């Protein structure tokens, strides 16, 4: 088992830890207060759905911005060198 963990690169462990910390922060700072703000089951379900929808939208925007940065990296570097 130790050898299997030794083959995982450090960057994957760091990305996994960052993802886990982000998920815990989302649950504790956004999802739990949203669910505890309402009393009825359908209100809690709606608040949970909207919170997860916002999380999904933020992840999609982050991926799109990251992919755009990677795709246009050479152009960005050339632009910064001209300044």
N, CA, C and O atoms as a CHARMM CRD file, in Angstrom:
* protein
*
  332
    1    1 UNK  N      0.82800  -1.19500   0.00000 PROA 1      0.00000
    2    1 UNK  CA     0.00000   0.00000   0.00000 PROA 1      0.00000
    3    1 UNK  C      0.87300   1.26000   0.00000 PROA 1      0.00000
    4    1 UNK  O      0.52300   2.24500  -0.65000 PROA 1      0.00000
    5    2 UNK  N      1.97100   1.24400   0.69800 PROA 2      0.00000
    6    2 UNK  CA     2.84400   2.40300   0.75200 PROA 2      0.00000
    7    2 UNK  C      3.43600   2.69000  -0.61800 PROA 2      0.00000
    8    2 UNK  O      3.59600   3.85200  -0.99200 PROA 2      0.00000
    9    3 UNK  N      3.76400   1.63900  -1.37600 PROA 3      0.00000
   10    3 UNK  CA     4.31800   1.83700  -2.71500 PROA 3      0.00000
   11    3 UNK  C      3.29000   2.44900  -3.65900 PROA 3      0.00000
   12    3 UNK  O      3.65500   3.21500  -4.55100 PROA 3      0.00000
   13    4 UNK  N      2.02500   2.12800  -3.48000 PROA 4      0.00000
   14    4 UNK  CA     0.99000   2.72700  -4.32200 PROA 4      0.00000
   15    4 UNK  C      0.88300   4.22400  -4.06400 PROA 4      0.00000
   16    4 UNK  O      0.67200   4.99600  -4.99900 PROA 4      0.00000
   17    5 UNK  N      1.02200   4.64000  -2.82200 PROA 5      0.00000
   18    5 UNK  CA     0.97000   6.06200  -2.51200 PROA 5      0.00000
   19    5 UNK  C      2.23700   6.78000  -2.94700 PROA 5      0.00000
   20    5 UNK  O      2.20100   7.97800  -3.22800 PROA 5      0.00000
   21    6 UNK  N      3.35000   6.07300  -3.00700 PROA 6      0.00000
   22    6 UNK  CA     4.60300   6.69500  -3.41500 PROA 6      0.00000
   23    6 UNK  C      4.59400   7.04800  -4.89700 PROA 6      0.00000
   24    6 UNK  O      5.34100   7.92900  -5.32300 PROA 6      0.00000
   25    7 UNK  N      3.76700   6.38300  -5.68500 PROA 7      0.00000
   26    7 UNK  CA     3.71400   6.63800  -7.11900 PROA 7      0.00000
   27    7 UNK  C      2.86800   7.86300  -7.47100 PROA 7      0.00000
   28    7 UNK  O      2.94500   8.36800  -8.59100 PROA 7      0.00000
   29    8 UNK  N      2.07100   8.33700  -6.52900 PROA 8      0.00000
   30    8 UNK  CA     1.23700   9.51400  -6.77600 PROA 8      0.00000
   31    8 UNK  C      2.12300  10.75100  -6.68500 PROA 8      0.00000
   32    8 UNK  O      2.86800  10.92600  -5.72100 PROA 8      0.00000
   33    9 UNK  N      2.03100  11.61000  -7.70600 PROA 9      0.00000
   34    9 UNK  CA     2.84100  12.82900  -7.71500 PROA 9      0.00000
   35    9 UNK  C      2.37900  13.82300  -6.67400 PROA 9      0.00000
   36    9 UNK  O      1.22400  13.81300  -6.24700 PROA 9      0.00000
   37   10 UNK  N      3.30500  14.68400  -6.27000 PROA 10     0.00000
   38   10 UNK  CA     2.98200  15.69100  -5.25600 PROA 10     0.00000
   39   10 UNK  C      1.89100  16.63600  -5.71400 PROA 10     0.00000
   40   10 UNK  O      1.05800  17.05600  -4.91200 PROA 10     0.00000
   41   11 UNK  N      1.88400  16.98000  -7.01000 PROA 11     0.00000
   42   11 UNK  CA     0.88000  17.92200  -7.49100 PROA 11     0.00000
   43   11 UNK  C     -0.53000  17.34700  -7.37900 PROA 11     0.00000
   44   11 UNK  O     -1.48200  18.08700  -7.13200 PROA 11     0.00000
   45   12 UNK  N     -0.67400  16.02300  -7.56100 PROA 12     0.00000
   46   12 UNK  CA    -2.00100  15.42200  -7.42100 PROA 12     0.00000
   47   12 UNK  C     -2.46000  15.44600  -5.97400 PROA 12     0.00000
   48   12 UNK  O     -3.64000  15.66200  -5.69800 PROA 12     0.00000
   49   13 UNK  N     -1.54100  15.22600  -5.05300 PROA 13     0.00000
   50   13 UNK  CA    -1.89900  15.30600  -3.64200 PROA 13     0.00000
   51   13 UNK  C     -2.27900  16.73100  -3.25300 PROA 13     0.00000
   52   13 UNK  O     -3.22600  16.93600  -2.49400 PROA 13     0.00000
   53   14 UNK  N     -1.54700  17.71400  -3.76700 PROA 14     0.00000
   54   14 UNK  CA    -1.87300  19.10700  -3.46700 PROA 14     0.00000
   55   14 UNK  C     -3.20700  19.52700  -4.06800 PROA 14     0.00000
   56   14 UNK  O     -3.99300  20.21200  -3.41500 PROA 14     0.00000
   57   15 UNK  N     -3.46800  19.11800  -5.31600 PROA 15     0.00000
   58   15 UNK  CA    -4.75100  19.45000  -5.94100 PROA 15     0.00000
   59   15 UNK  C     -5.90000  18.76400  -5.20700 PROA 15     0.00000
   60   15 UNK  O     -6.96300  19.35900  -5.02400 PROA 15     0.00000
   61   16 UNK  N     -5.69500  17.53300  -4.79300 PROA 16     0.00000
   62   16 UNK  CA    -6.72400  16.82800  -4.02900 PROA 16     0.00000
   63   16 UNK  C     -6.99100  17.49700  -2.69100 PROA 16     0.00000
   64   16 UNK  O     -8.14400  17.63500  -2.28200 PROA 16     0.00000
   65   17 UNK  N     -5.92500  17.91600  -2.00400 PROA 17     0.00000
   66   17 UNK  CA    -6.09200  18.60500  -0.72400 PROA 17     0.00000
   67   17 UNK  C     -6.79600  19.94400  -0.91600 PROA 17     0.00000
   68   17 UNK  O     -7.65900  20.31200  -0.12000 PROA 17     0.00000
   69   18 UNK  N     -6.43000  20.67600  -1.97300 PROA 18     0.00000
   70   18 UNK  CA    -7.08900  21.95500  -2.24200 PROA 18     0.00000
   71   18 UNK  C     -8.56900  21.75000  -2.57000 PROA 18     0.00000
   72   18 UNK  O     -9.41600  22.53000  -2.13400 PROA 18     0.00000
   73   19 UNK  N     -8.87900  20.71300  -3.33000 PROA 19     0.00000
   74   19 UNK  CA   -10.27800  20.41500  -3.64300 PROA 19     0.00000
   75   19 UNK  C    -11.06800  20.04100  -2.39600 PROA 19     0.00000
   76   19 UNK  O    -12.20900  20.46900  -2.22800 PROA 19     0.00000
   77   20 UNK  N    -10.45800  19.24200  -1.52300 PROA 20     0.00000
   78   20 UNK  CA   -11.12700  18.84300  -0.28900 PROA 20     0.00000
   79   20 UNK  C    -11.34900  20.03800   0.62600 PROA 20     0.00000
   80   20 UNK  O    -12.42100  20.17200   1.21500 PROA 20     0.00000
   81   21 UNK  N    -10.35500  20.90600   0.75400 PROA 21     0.00000
   82   21 UNK  CA   -10.50100  22.10800   1.57700 PROA 21     0.00000
   83   21 UNK  C    -11.58300  23.01800   1.00200 PROA 21     0.00000
   84   21 UNK  O    -12.37100  23.59300   1.75300 PROA 21     0.00000
   85   22 UNK  N    -11.62800  23.15300  -0.31800 PROA 22     0.00000
   86   22 UNK  CA   -12.65300  23.98500  -0.95600 PROA 22     0.00000
   87   22 UNK  C    -14.04400  23.40900  -0.73500 PROA 22     0.00000
   88   22 UNK  O    -14.99400  24.15200  -0.49100 PROA 22     0.00000
   89   23 UNK  N    -14.16600  22.09900  -0.81900 PROA 23     0.00000
   90   23 UNK  CA   -15.46400  21.45900  -0.60900 PROA 23     0.00000
   91   23 UNK  C    -15.92700  21.61700   0.83800 PROA 23     0.00000
   92   23 UNK  O    -17.10000  21.89100   1.09200 PROA 23     0.00000
   93   24 UNK  N    -15.01200  21.44500   1.77700 PROA 24     0.00000
   94   24 UNK  CA   -15.35900  21.62900   3.19300 PROA 24     0.00000
   95   24 UNK  C    -15.75400  23.08200   3.45100 PROA 24     0.00000
   96   24 UNK  O    -16.71200  23.33700   4.18100 PROA 24     0.00000
   97   25 UNK  N    -15.03500  24.03000   2.86600 PROA 25     0.00000
   98   25 UNK  CA   -15.37900  25.44300   3.03500 PROA 25     0.00000
   99   25 UNK  C    -16.74800  25.74100   2.43900 PROA 25     0.00000
  100   25 UNK  O    -17.53000  26.48400   3.03200 PROA 25     0.00000
  101   26 UNK  N    -17.04900  25.17400   1.27900 PROA 26     0.00000
  102   26 UNK  CA   -18.36100  25.39700   0.67200 PROA 26     0.00000
  103   26 UNK  C    -19.46800  24.85500   1.56400 PROA 26     0.00000
  104   26 UNK  O    -20.47300  25.52800   1.79200 PROA 26     0.00000
  105   27 UNK  N    -19.28300  23.64500   2.06600 PROA 27     0.00000
  106   27 UNK  CA   -20.32400  23.03700   2.89200 PROA 27     0.00000
  107   27 UNK  C    -20.52600  23.82100   4.17800 PROA 27     0.00000
  108   27 UNK  O    -21.66200  24.08100   4.57300 PROA 27     0.00000
  109   28 UNK  N    -19.42900  24.20300   4.83900 PROA 28     0.00000
  110   28 UNK  CA   -19.57900  24.88500   6.12400 PROA 28     0.00000
  111   28 UNK  C    -19.99100  26.34200   6.00300 PROA 28     0.00000
  112   28 UNK  O    -20.70400  26.84800   6.86900 PROA 28     0.00000
  113   29 UNK  N    -19.56300  27.02600   4.95500 PROA 29     0.00000
  114   29 UNK  CA   -19.84400  28.45500   4.85100 PROA 29     0.00000
  115   29 UNK  C    -21.07300  28.79900   4.01800 PROA 29     0.00000
  116   29 UNK  O    -21.65100  29.87300   4.18600 PROA 29     0.00000
  117   30 UNK  N    -21.48200  27.90000   3.11900 PROA 30     0.00000
  118   30 UNK  CA   -22.60500  28.22000   2.23400 PROA 30     0.00000
  119   30 UNK  C    -23.76700  27.24400   2.40600 PROA 30     0.00000
  120   30 UNK  O    -24.90300  27.66700   2.61600 PROA 30     0.00000
  121   31 UNK  N    -23.49100  25.94800   2.32000 PROA 31     0.00000
  122   31 UNK  CA   -24.58600  24.97300   2.30100 PROA 31     0.00000
  123   31 UNK  C    -25.27900  24.84700   3.65800 PROA 31     0.00000
  124   31 UNK  O    -26.50800  24.86800   3.72300 PROA 31     0.00000
  125   32 UNK  N    -24.51800  24.71900   4.73100 PROA 32     0.00000
  126   32 UNK  CA   -25.13100  24.55500   6.05700 PROA 32     0.00000
  127   32 UNK  C    -25.95500  25.77900   6.46100 PROA 32     0.00000
  128   32 UNK  O    -27.08000  25.60600   6.93000 PROA 32     0.00000
  129   33 UNK  N    -25.45100  27.01000   6.30200 PROA 33     0.00000
  130   33 UNK  CA   -26.31800  28.15700   6.64100 PROA 33     0.00000
  131   33 UNK  C    -27.55400  28.26800   5.74300 PROA 33     0.00000
  132   33 UNK  O    -28.61900  28.68400   6.19800 PROA 33     0.00000
  133   34 UNK  N    -27.41200  27.89900   4.48200 PROA 34     0.00000
  134   34 UNK  CA   -28.57000  27.96600   3.58900 PROA 34     0.00000
  135   34 UNK  C    -29.63700  26.95800   4.00300 PROA 34     0.00000
  136   34 UNK  O    -30.83000  27.25600   3.96200 PROA 34     0.00000
  137   35 UNK  N    -29.20700  25.78100   4.39600 PROA 35     0.00000
  138   35 UNK  CA   -30.18300  24.76800   4.80300 PROA 35     0.00000
  139   35 UNK  C    -30.79300  25.06900   6.16700 PROA 35     0.00000
  140   35 UNK  O    -31.96200  24.76400   6.40400 PROA 35     0.00000
  141   36 UNK  N    -30.02100  25.65900   7.05700 PROA 36     0.00000
  142   36 UNK  CA   -30.54800  25.93300   8.40000 PROA 36     0.00000
  143   36 UNK  C    -31.39800  27.20400   8.44300 PROA 36     0.00000
  144   36 UNK  O    -32.01900  27.48900   9.46700 PROA 36     0.00000
  145   37 UNK  N    -31.43600  27.95600   7.37300 PROA 37     0.00000
  146   37 UNK  CA   -32.22400  29.19100   7.35400 PROA 37     0.00000
  147   37 UNK  C    -33.70400  28.94200   7.13900 PROA 37     0.00000
  148   37 UNK  O    -34.52400  29.82600   7.38800 PROA 37     0.00000
  149   38 UNK  N    -34.05100  27.76700   6.68500 PROA 38     0.00000
  150   38 UNK  CA   -35.44500  27.48300   6.34800 PROA 38     0.00000
  151   38 UNK  C    -35.95800  26.33500   7.19400 PROA 38     0.00000
  152   38 UNK  O    -35.18500  25.50300   7.66800 PROA 38     0.00000
  153   39 UNK  N    -37.27400  26.29800   7.37900 PROA 39     0.00000
  154   39 UNK  CA   -37.88400  25.28400   8.22600 PROA 39     0.00000
  155   39 UNK  C    -38.55800  24.16900   7.46800 PROA 39     0.00000
  156   39 UNK  O    -38.53600  23.01600   7.89800 PROA 39     0.00000
  157   40 UNK  N    -39.15800  24.50400   6.34400 PROA 40     0.00000
  158   40 UNK  CA   -39.89400  23.49000   5.59700 PROA 40     0.00000
  159   40 UNK  C    -38.94300  22.67300   4.73300 PROA 40     0.00000
  160   40 UNK  O    -37.89300  23.15500   4.31000 PROA 40     0.00000
  161   41 UNK  N    -39.32900  21.44000   4.48500 PROA 41     0.00000
  162   41 UNK  CA   -38.47900  20.53200   3.71400 PROA 41     0.00000
  163   41 UNK  C    -38.28700  21.03700   2.28900 PROA 41     0.00000
  164   41 UNK  O    -37.17100  20.99300   1.77100 PROA 41     0.00000
  165   42 UNK  N    -39.34600  21.51300   1.64800 PROA 42     0.00000
  166   42 UNK  CA   -39.20400  21.95200   0.25900 PROA 42     0.00000
  167   42 UNK  C    -38.34000  23.20800   0.16800 PROA 42     0.00000
  168   42 UNK  O    -37.64900  23.40900  -0.83100 PROA 42     0.00000
  169   43 UNK  N    -38.36900  24.05900   1.20100 PROA 43     0.00000
  170   43 UNK  CA   -37.50100  25.22900   1.21900 PROA 43     0.00000
  171   43 UNK  C    -36.04100  24.82900   1.37300 PROA 43     0.00000
  172   43 UNK  O    -35.16000  25.39400   0.72500 PROA 43     0.00000
  173   44 UNK  N    -35.79200  23.85100   2.23600 PROA 44     0.00000
  174   44 UNK  CA   -34.42100  23.36100   2.41200 PROA 44     0.00000
  175   44 UNK  C    -33.92300  22.69700   1.14000 PROA 44     0.00000
  176   44 UNK  O    -32.76500  22.87100   0.76000 PROA 44     0.00000
  177   45 UNK  N    -34.78600  21.93700   0.48100 PROA 45     0.00000
  178   45 UNK  CA   -34.39200  21.27800  -0.76400 PROA 45     0.00000
  179   45 UNK  C    -34.07800  22.30600  -1.84100 PROA 45     0.00000
  180   45 UNK  O    -33.11100  22.15200  -2.58800 PROA 45     0.00000
  181   46 UNK  N    -34.88100  23.34300  -1.92300 PROA 46     0.00000
  182   46 UNK  CA   -34.64100  24.39900  -2.90600 PROA 46     0.00000
  183   46 UNK  C    -33.35000  25.16300  -2.59500 PROA 46     0.00000
  184   46 UNK  O    -32.56900  25.46000  -3.49900 PROA 46     0.00000
  185   47 UNK  N    -33.13400  25.47400  -1.33900 PROA 47     0.00000
  186   47 UNK  CA   -31.90700  26.17000  -0.95900 PROA 47     0.00000
  187   47 UNK  C    -30.68100  25.30100  -1.24100 PROA 47     0.00000
  188   47 UNK  O    -29.65800  25.80300  -1.70700 PROA 47     0.00000
  189   48 UNK  N    -30.78000  24.02200  -0.96600 PROA 48     0.00000
  190   48 UNK  CA   -29.67700  23.10800  -1.26300 PROA 48     0.00000
  191   48 UNK  C    -29.41000  23.00800  -2.74800 PROA 48     0.00000
  192   48 UNK  O    -28.25700  23.01800  -3.18100 PROA 48     0.00000
  193   49 UNK  N    -30.48900  22.91000  -3.54000 PROA 49     0.00000
  194   49 UNK  CA   -30.33500  22.83800  -4.98800 PROA 49     0.00000
  195   49 UNK  C    -29.69300  24.10300  -5.54200 PROA 49     0.00000
  196   49 UNK  O    -28.79200  24.03000  -6.37700 PROA 49     0.00000
  197   50 UNK  N    -30.14900  25.25100  -5.08400 PROA 50     0.00000
  198   50 UNK  CA   -29.58200  26.51000  -5.57100 PROA 50     0.00000
  199   50 UNK  C    -28.12600  26.67500  -5.14100 PROA 50     0.00000
  200   50 UNK  O    -27.31200  27.19500  -5.90300 PROA 50     0.00000
  201   51 UNK  N    -27.79400  26.24000  -3.93600 PROA 51     0.00000
  202   51 UNK  CA   -26.40700  26.29900  -3.49300 PROA 51     0.00000
  203   51 UNK  C    -25.51600  25.40400  -4.34200 PROA 51     0.00000
  204   51 UNK  O    -24.41600  25.80400  -4.72200 PROA 51     0.00000
  205   52 UNK  N    -25.98000  24.20200  -4.64100 PROA 52     0.00000
  206   52 UNK  CA   -25.21700  23.29600  -5.50000 PROA 52     0.00000
  207   52 UNK  C    -25.14200  23.82100  -6.92800 PROA 52     0.00000
  208   52 UNK  O    -24.13800  23.62100  -7.61100 PROA 52     0.00000
  209   53 UNK  N    -26.18900  24.48400  -7.38000 PROA 53     0.00000
  210   53 UNK  CA   -26.17400  25.08600  -8.71300 PROA 53     0.00000
  211   53 UNK  C    -25.11900  26.19200  -8.79100 PROA 53     0.00000
  212   53 UNK  O    -24.39800  26.30300  -9.78300 PROA 53     0.00000
  213   54 UNK  N    -25.03800  27.00100  -7.74900 PROA 54     0.00000
  214   54 UNK  CA   -24.01900  28.05800  -7.70400 PROA 54     0.00000
  215   54 UNK  C    -22.62400  27.44200  -7.66800 PROA 54     0.00000
  216   54 UNK  O    -21.72100  27.93200  -8.34600 PROA 54     0.00000
  217   55 UNK  N    -22.43200  26.38100  -6.89500 PROA 55     0.00000
  218   55 UNK  CA   -21.14300  25.69700  -6.85800 PROA 55     0.00000
  219   55 UNK  C    -20.77500  25.17400  -8.23400 PROA 55     0.00000
  220   55 UNK  O    -19.63900  25.34800  -8.67600 PROA 55     0.00000
  221   56 UNK  N    -21.71700  24.53400  -8.91800 PROA 56     0.00000
  222   56 UNK  CA   -21.46700  24.01800 -10.25400 PROA 56     0.00000
  223   56 UNK  C    -21.11900  25.14600 -11.22400 PROA 56     0.00000
  224   56 UNK  O    -20.21100  25.00700 -12.04400 PROA 56     0.00000
  225   57 UNK  N    -21.84000  26.25800 -11.12900 PROA 57     0.00000
  226   57 UNK  CA   -21.56100  27.39500 -12.01300 PROA 57     0.00000
  227   57 UNK  C    -20.16800  27.96100 -11.75400 PROA 57     0.00000
  228   57 UNK  O    -19.46100  28.30800 -12.70000 PROA 57     0.00000
  229   58 UNK  N    -19.76600  28.05700 -10.50000 PROA 58     0.00000
  230   58 UNK  CA   -18.43300  28.56800 -10.17700 PROA 58     0.00000
  231   58 UNK  C    -17.34100  27.63000 -10.67400 PROA 58     0.00000
  232   58 UNK  O    -16.30200  28.08700 -11.14900 PROA 58     0.00000
  233   59 UNK  N    -17.56700  26.32800 -10.57000 PROA 59     0.00000
  234   59 UNK  CA   -16.58600  25.36000 -11.06900 PROA 59     0.00000
  235   59 UNK  C    -16.47700  25.45800 -12.58300 PROA 59     0.00000
  236   59 UNK  O    -15.37100  25.42000 -13.12400 PROA 59     0.00000
  237   60 UNK  N    -17.60100  25.58200 -13.27200 PROA 60     0.00000
  238   60 UNK  CA   -17.57300  25.68900 -14.73500 PROA 60     0.00000
  239   60 UNK  C    -16.85900  26.96500 -15.16500 PROA 60     0.00000
  240   60 UNK  O    -16.05200  26.93700 -16.09400 PROA 60     0.00000
  241   61 UNK  N    -17.14400  28.07700 -14.50600 PROA 61     0.00000
  242   61 UNK  CA   -16.47100  29.33100 -14.84900 PROA 61     0.00000
  243   61 UNK  C    -14.97200  29.21600 -14.59200 PROA 61     0.00000
  244   61 UNK  O    -14.17100  29.68700 -15.40000 PROA 61     0.00000
  245   62 UNK  N    -14.58800  28.60200 -13.48900 PROA 62     0.00000
  246   62 UNK  CA   -13.17500  28.41400 -13.19500 PROA 62     0.00000
  247   62 UNK  C    -12.46800  27.55300 -14.21600 PROA 62     0.00000
  248   62 UNK  O    -11.33700  27.84900 -14.60300 PROA 62     0.00000
  249   63 UNK  N    -13.12200  26.48300 -14.66000 PROA 63     0.00000
  250   63 UNK  CA   -12.52500  25.61100 -15.67700 PROA 63     0.00000
  251   63 UNK  C    -12.39800  26.34700 -17.00100 PROA 63     0.00000
  252   63 UNK  O    -11.37600  26.22200 -17.67500 PROA 63     0.00000
  253   64 UNK  N    -13.40300  27.10400 -17.38300 PROA 64     0.00000
  254   64 UNK  CA   -13.35700  27.84000 -18.64700 PROA 64     0.00000
  255   64 UNK  C    -12.26200  28.90000 -18.61600 PROA 64     0.00000
  256   64 UNK  O    -11.52800  29.05600 -19.59200 PROA 64     0.00000
  257   65 UNK  N    -12.14200  29.62400 -17.51500 PROA 65     0.00000
  258   65 UNK  CA   -11.09300  30.62900 -17.40800 PROA 65     0.00000
  259   65 UNK  C     -9.71600  29.97000 -17.41800 PROA 65     0.00000
  260   65 UNK  O     -8.79200  30.47600 -18.05500 PROA 65     0.00000
  261   66 UNK  N     -9.57400  28.85500 -16.72300 PROA 66     0.00000
  262   66 UNK  CA    -8.30500  28.14400 -16.72300 PROA 66     0.00000
  263   66 UNK  C     -7.93000  27.61700 -18.09500 PROA 66     0.00000
  264   66 UNK  O     -6.77500  27.72000 -18.50600 PROA 66     0.00000
  265   67 UNK  N     -8.89300  27.05400 -18.80500 PROA 67     0.00000
  266   67 UNK  CA    -8.62300  26.56600 -20.16300 PROA 67     0.00000
  267   67 UNK  C     -8.29300  27.70700 -21.11400 PROA 67     0.00000
  268   67 UNK  O     -7.42400  27.56300 -21.97400 PROA 67     0.00000
  269   68 UNK  N     -8.96900  28.83100 -20.97300 PROA 68     0.00000
  270   68 UNK  CA    -8.66100  29.98500 -21.81200 PROA 68     0.00000
  271   68 UNK  C     -7.25700  30.49900 -21.52800 PROA 68     0.00000
  272   68 UNK  O     -6.54100  30.88900 -22.45000 PROA 68     0.00000
  273   69 UNK  N     -6.86000  30.50300 -20.27000 PROA 69     0.00000
  274   69 UNK  CA    -5.51400  30.93300 -19.91200 PROA 69     0.00000
  275   69 UNK  C     -4.46800  29.99800 -20.51000 PROA 69     0.00000
  276   69 UNK  O     -3.45800  30.45100 -21.04900 PROA 69     0.00000
  277   70 UNK  N     -4.70900  28.71100 -20.41400 PROA 70     0.00000
  278   70 UNK  CA    -3.75700  27.74400 -20.97700 PROA 70     0.00000
  279   70 UNK  C     -3.71200  27.86900 -22.49400 PROA 70     0.00000
  280   70 UNK  O     -2.63400  27.80400 -23.08500 PROA 70     0.00000
  281   71 UNK  N     -4.86100  28.04700 -23.13100 PROA 71     0.00000
  282   71 UNK  CA    -4.92000  28.12400 -24.58700 PROA 71     0.00000
  283   71 UNK  C     -4.20900  29.38000 -25.10300 PROA 71     0.00000
  284   71 UNK  O     -3.50700  29.32400 -26.11300 PROA 71     0.00000
  285   72 UNK  N     -4.39000  30.50900 -24.41600 PROA 72     0.00000
  286   72 UNK  CA    -3.81500  31.77500 -24.86300 PROA 72     0.00000
  287   72 UNK  C     -2.55200  32.15500 -24.09100 PROA 72     0.00000
  288   72 UNK  O     -2.18400  33.32900 -24.06700 PROA 72     0.00000
  289   73 UNK  N     -1.88900  31.19900 -23.46800 PROA 73     0.00000
  290   73 UNK  CA    -0.73100  31.49000 -22.62500 PROA 73     0.00000
  291   73 UNK  C      0.37300  32.20400 -23.40600 PROA 73     0.00000
  292   73 UNK  O      0.92500  33.19300 -22.92400 PROA 73     0.00000
  293   74 UNK  N      0.69600  31.72200 -24.58800 PROA 74     0.00000
  294   74 UNK  CA     1.76100  32.35100 -25.37800 PROA 74     0.00000
  295   74 UNK  C      1.41200  33.78700 -25.74400 PROA 74     0.00000
  296   74 UNK  O      2.27400  34.66500 -25.69300 PROA 74     0.00000
  297   75 UNK  N      0.16900  34.03500 -26.11000 PROA 75     0.00000
  298   75 UNK  CA    -0.25300  35.39800 -26.42800 PROA 75     0.00000
  299   75 UNK  C     -0.18300  36.30400 -25.19700 PROA 75     0.00000
  300   75 UNK  O      0.20500  37.46700 -25.30900 PROA 75     0.00000
  301   76 UNK  N     -0.54900  35.79000 -24.04100 PROA 76     0.00000
  302   76 UNK  CA    -0.50600  36.57700 -22.81200 PROA 76     0.00000
  303   76 UNK  C      0.93500  36.91900 -22.45400 PROA 76     0.00000
  304   76 UNK  O      1.23300  38.04900 -22.06900 PROA 76     0.00000
  305   77 UNK  N      1.83200  35.93300 -22.58400 PROA 77     0.00000
  306   77 UNK  CA     3.23800  36.18900 -22.27100 PROA 77     0.00000
  307   77 UNK  C      3.82900  37.20700 -23.24400 PROA 77     0.00000
  308   77 UNK  O      4.56300  38.10300 -22.82700 PROA 77     0.00000
  309   78 UNK  N      3.51900  37.08100 -24.53200 PROA 78     0.00000
  310   78 UNK  CA     4.01800  38.04500 -25.51300 PROA 78     0.00000
  311   78 UNK  C      3.47800  39.44100 -25.23300 PROA 78     0.00000
  312   78 UNK  O      4.20500  40.42400 -25.37900 PROA 78     0.00000
  313   79 UNK  N      2.23300  39.53900 -24.83800 PROA 79     0.00000
  314   79 UNK  CA     1.64100  40.82700 -24.51400 PROA 79     0.00000
  315   79 UNK  C      2.31400  41.44800 -23.29300 PROA 79     0.00000
  316   79 UNK  O      2.56500  42.65300 -23.27000 PROA 79     0.00000
  317   80 UNK  N      2.60000  40.65400 -22.30400 PROA 80     0.00000
  318   80 UNK  CA     3.25600  41.17200 -21.10100 PROA 80     0.00000
  319   80 UNK  C      4.69700  41.57900 -21.36100 PROA 80     0.00000
  320   80 UNK  O      5.20500  42.49100 -20.70800 PROA 80     0.00000
  321   81 UNK  N      5.36300  40.92700 -22.29600 PROA 81     0.00000
  322   81 UNK  CA     6.73700  41.30600 -22.61800 PROA 81     0.00000
  323   81 UNK  C      6.79200  42.64100 -23.37200 PROA 81     0.00000
  324   81 UNK  O      7.79000  43.35600 -23.28600 PROA 81     0.00000
  325   82 UNK  N      5.73900  42.97500 -24.10000 PROA 82     0.00000
  326   82 UNK  CA     5.70800  44.23700 -24.84400 PROA 82     0.00000
  327   82 UNK  C      5.45300  45.42300 -23.93200 PROA 82     0.00000
  328   82 UNK  O      5.76800  46.55700 -24.29300 PROA 82     0.00000
  329   83 UNK  N      4.89800  45.18500 -22.77200 PROA 83     0.00000
  330   83 UNK  CA     4.54400  46.29600 -21.86100 PROA 83     0.00000
  331   83 UNK  C      5.73900  46.82400 -21.15400 PROA 83     0.00000
  332   83 UNK  O      5.62300  47.75400 -20.35600 PROA 83     0.00000
